[in-house]
Amino acid sequence: MTAERTRRMSLSSQITEEQVSNYLKRNTDFLLRWLSDNTTKEIVELFAKKLKDKNWDDDPVSAIRGKKLVRTTSPSSLTASFPSTARNSITSNIFRRYLDGDRTRKPAPRKDRKSLQRMSEEELFMELIRDIASELDVNLLCHKILQNVSYLTNSDRGSLFLVRGSRDNKHLVSKLFDVTETSTLEDVIHTERNEIKVPFGKGIVGLVAQSGKPINIKDAYEDPRFNQEIDRQTGYRTHSILSMPIVNYEGEVIGVAQIINKISGNHEFTQQDEDLFRKYLIFCGIGLTNAQLFEMSVNEFKRNQLLLHLARGIFQEQTNLEKLVQKIMLDAQDLLKCEKCCVYLLEDTCERDAATYNQSETEPRRISPAPVNIKPKAPEEVVFSKCFDLGARDGTVTVPSASVLASSNTAFIAKFVVTTGEPVKVADLEADERFGTGPFVDTNGNPIKSVLCMPIHNSEKHIIGVTQLINKVSGEPFNDNDVNIIEAFSIFTGLGIHNCQMYENACQLMAKQSVALEVLSFHATAHTEEANALYQNSEIPSAEKLRLYTFDFDDMIMDDDHTLKACVRMFMEADIINTFKLPMEVACRWLCTVKKNYRPVTYHNWRHAFNVCQTMFTMLFTGELRPMFEDLEVFTLLAACLCHDLDHRGTNNAFQVKVASPLAMLYSTSVLEHHHFDHCIMILNSEGNNIFQSLSPDEYRRAIKLLEHAILSTDLALYFKKRGDFKKLVESGERTFSEAPKRDLLRAMMMTACDVAAITKPWKIQQEIAQLVTAEFFEQGDIERHQLGEQPIPMMDRNKKDELPKMQVGFIDAICAPVYKMFSEQWGKLLPLLDGVLANRRHWAELHDLNELQPALLAKADGPAWGIINSFAEKAQNVIRGNDGQAGPSVQRL
């Protein structure tokens, strides 16, 4: 214990205040921990007084607490008070210099051999550790390690081997060879061209690496493991050898240091030399690991920056595949400093990517099976559709022909990569027997020595091409770092090529769509002759003759031409033609085009749209709501009614979503209503059909918004959401609806009232329309049952057609009667709508009651069954028979 205490006192007497001060500056965290554990109140107060005298802070004690002991400030204020420590700043500067390629360091003063020899063993040891402690360059660090080991062990020269390869296939490579006291780094460093590779377990250093134990050879020529050929080649005489493993913090061998020939004595290394060597290499292992980690972080940072640059370039250039590949090759060539770069694309790449677009849009959407990717079994089976060849000499990209690709040696290597699916790295192509015999030259006759090939995958993990790099400019072969970089590079390359091909496919599809729309627009747009025939060749009947102002309007007695003339008359009566300076030719052509764009479905066709428009006209003028609206609102309401079911397919929104139709893919809510609006805009944009052409830009934008709001409001799902708000306004006595939100609500309720207004028509008309609606619903139900294998809801189930009266009563009670009741209470002129719907409800209720009585009548009957049924039919006719004493058409068909 006394000797140990004496030794510690001796060491402490050698430590100066300057060394302590420098240590505390570099380790502020330690200083704060020590102060928190050991300081007293008196010392803190004294320290605070000294800080205050220096005017560092108004409250120096709080500042100190804010740093570590007691957090009384926010992170942002801490950042302001302590911007950065000198240590972090220095490290950041070093890192930045390494990134910029500047690895020059301020040379630390090194003592010569005589000065080192005058030091004690402990002083010498600490001096040599200090010499390597701050070195981050792996090459310089290894050079210093060997020179310092020579000082410690008094050896003549040394060599350093580092571990390379995978965990299952490790080997040693010579990093520095025959380092002497006077040799420079450039003299002794080994590169990939001249490095010596030693397998684990082979030779002296291989055995040391494998066993992790040192080997001390007294006489090299007496040891069979020593290769005397090296001495004969170099003319140097090896006497003794000491090889020692270098391990990391996990005890794993990361290198082997070897020193040769002790200068003094009998040229043999002693046990003391071995112990010194081992102790020093412990610190060397730490320093070497840190330097390697630092170099890896620098390389990784550069790699990430490059890949980010590549990613930006890829997503900026996706309009042209050749431009994209050219950009990729330029980046790859600049990154890895190679003479030549090629990108090969497989023949079926575009076909496979386009396969997903072959599905018919008329069928229900389904997930199609992925295309089968059959890997070729031999390179001869691989066919490249195109090759892009970039040379370093002129920087131009060439596209070799198919015949050149078929006979190219480099293309054969790329085909080999496609068959194996693995990267290929060839240091010397002449020495690799897998790719035939030489000479190996490119298409321009330039010799090929080293090659690096990497497969390019798409998002489905299928190989779509190959990236190939040829001959590094430095003359060295491609290394593992190059492989790692080009592997990540190829991932982005695959994404870029895939995106570009998808973009090209999308452009082709858009072009096809544009052609299809142009064709459809021509056939779906009314021609000038049709419009002229509507207003030039015949007279437009008066509104009174057409009975446009009546609530019991009946279109069934009119042909299609008369419905169009009735629309023109409604525009004229609403003064739309004059107010908006709408040319009669444009108005008539627009009306003919709208009619032409309704499909011939059973109910939601042109006749339904025409009836909705007439009801809106009646509500505005007969119901006296017109003074509440501006001219533009009236115009858009009538136009919206005519367009509100454009291109209706005879199925509802739920069906579109259920079969995942293209429309459902386009719109997440109000599927059909959004489609009707978009179709309306398409008609407005077609030549000669813009009825809003005289509006100012602001008026036009407002007209489109009004049009959209009105058409979307016909979705009954939105009606249920808005009905409660409208009811509150009516019950509160709202009369003017002058505020924009209230007026929007009023227009929305009017669109619903017009859309379902068939339920308010006289019983004869109501029966006919009910049959049409039911027939369309049953058609959808048949599709659901037979094609989708699902049970349709009762309203669309043909097997439950006898429940029609009951469903009609439910429809009136849930949807129709409430809206007409609110309108009639607010505007008395609209009472006929409520009266009509209530009258029809009574008829449907009576039919429902008779349906309920039918089983009882059959049970009590004494006569034949046909007599009872005939009696029931007679009773039903009496109920259904209208005021004119005639049976309705539906009953007449029974």
Disulfide bonds with the S-S distance in Angstrom:
none
